[in-house]
Every structure is written in structure tokens, then in C-alpha cells.
């Protein structure tokens, strides 16, 4: 599976974060971030796959995917630099959902 992802990524296929497997335990989907980096994707591109590309795939780029006025304020923040260590996003210190703070450590 990792080889297929890497091949697609290196050949310019737009990658969107997420799964439709329906068999993964709830709450562990964030591990996909790490697996995508281990497969050869750059951290920046993994983040884009989980934001911009996922919004495009869902047909919602006008509502989610980037931090722009008028869009849903869905934001996470974590200690550390996810561009150097993507796993820092697995333990967010701050979570905002639709403009409402859900977690603030």
C-alpha cells in the first residue's frame, strides 16, 4: 500500500487524507498522517492532503480546507513543528470546531 501511495504521489496524483475502510477503530485515523510520511510524502503535502485536497474531494472548498473569512473555523494547534515531525499533530493542544473551542490545554 505504501508503494502505491508513493508512486501516485511522485506522479502528481492529488492525494486526499482519509479512509472509507469502515473497519478502523474510532479516533485512530490520525495515524494515517505518520504512515503517509513514512511512505514518502513530504509533511507539508500530507497536511495539504488533509485540508485543501480533502475539502476539494468532498466538494466543499468554499466552506472548509483553508483559513479564510467565511469558512468554518476548524483549527488544531500542537506543540512542535509538524513540518519536521508530523506526529506532533496526533496530540493537539488546541482544537476549534466551527469557531467553538473544544480543547485548550
C-alpha positions as CSV (number, residue, x, y, z in Angstrom):
1,X,0.0,0.0,0.0
2,X,2.8,2.4,0.9
3,X,4.5,1.8,-2.5
4,X,1.2,2.6,-4.3
5,X,0.8,5.8,-2.4
6,X,4.4,6.8,-3.1
7,X,4.0,6.0,-6.8
8,X,0.8,8.1,-7.1
9,X,2.3,11.0,-5.1
10,X,5.5,11.1,-7.2
11,X,3.5,11.0,-10.4
12,X,1.3,14.0,-9.4
13,X,-1.9,12.3,-8.3
14,X,-3.8,14.5,-5.9
15,X,-3.9,12.7,-2.6
16,X,-6.7,13.3,-0.1
17,X,-6.3,12.2,3.6
18,X,-9.0,9.8,4.9
19,X,-10.4,6.4,4.6
20,X,-13.6,4.6,3.7
21,X,-12.5,1.3,5.2
22,X,-15.1,1.4,8.0
23,X,-13.0,-1.1,10.0
24,X,-10.6,1.2,11.8
25,X,-11.2,1.9,15.5
26,X,-12.7,5.4,16.0
27,X,-10.1,8.0,16.9
28,X,-7.0,6.4,15.3
29,X,-7.3,7.9,11.8
30,X,-4.7,10.5,12.6
31,X,-2.1,7.7,12.4
32,X,-2.5,8.0,8.7
33,X,-0.5,11.2,8.8
34,X,2.5,9.3,10.0
35,X,2.0,6.5,7.6
36,X,1.8,8.9,4.6
37,X,5.2,10.5,5.6
38,X,6.7,7.0,6.1
39,X,5.5,6.2,2.6
40,X,7.5,9.1,1.2
41,X,5.2,12.1,1.2
42,X,6.6,15.4,2.5
43,X,5.0,16.6,5.7
44,X,3.7,19.8,4.0
45,X,2.0,17.7,1.3
46,X,0.4,15.4,3.9
47,X,-1.1,18.5,5.7
48,X,-2.4,19.7,2.3
49,X,-3.9,16.3,1.7
50,X,-5.8,16.6,5.0
51,X,-7.0,20.1,4.4
52,X,-7.2,21.6,0.9
53,X,-7.3,18.3,-1.0
54,X,-9.9,16.7,1.3
55,X,-12.1,19.8,1.0
56,X,-11.8,19.6,-2.8
57,X,-12.7,15.9,-2.8
58,X,-15.7,16.5,-0.7
59,X,-16.8,19.3,-3.0
60,X,-16.6,21.8,-0.1
61,X,-13.6,24.0,-0.8
62,X,-15.8,27.1,-0.4
63,X,-16.6,26.1,3.2
64,X,-13.6,24.2,4.6
65,X,-9.9,23.3,3.9
66,X,-8.2,26.7,4.4
67,X,-8.3,29.5,6.9
68,X,-10.3,32.1,5.1
69,X,-13.0,34.6,6.2
70,X,-16.5,33.0,5.9
71,X,-15.2,29.4,6.2
72,X,-15.8,27.0,9.1
73,X,-13.3,27.7,11.8
74,X,-11.9,24.2,12.2
75,X,-8.4,24.6,13.6
76,X,-5.9,22.5,15.6
77,X,-2.6,23.5,17.1
78,X,0.1,21.4,18.6
79,X,3.4,21.9,20.3
80,X,6.2,21.3,17.9
81,X,6.6,21.7,14.2
82,X,4.5,19.3,12.1
83,X,6.7,20.1,9.1
84,X,9.6,18.4,10.9
85,X,7.6,15.8,12.9
86,X,4.1,15.1,11.6
87,X,3.3,13.0,14.7
88,X,3.0,16.2,16.7
89,X,-0.5,16.6,15.2
90,X,-1.6,13.4,17.0
91,X,-1.7,15.2,20.3
92,X,-3.2,18.7,19.7
93,X,-3.1,21.3,22.4
94,X,-5.9,23.3,20.9
95,X,-8.9,22.3,18.9
96,X,-11.6,24.7,17.5
97,X,-14.7,23.3,15.7
98,X,-16.8,25.7,13.8
99,X,-15.5,28.6,15.8
100,X,-16.0,27.0,19.2
101,X,-13.0,26.0,21.3
102,X,-13.3,22.3,22.1
103,X,-9.8,21.7,23.6
104,X,-7.4,24.2,25.1
105,X,-4.6,22.7,27.2
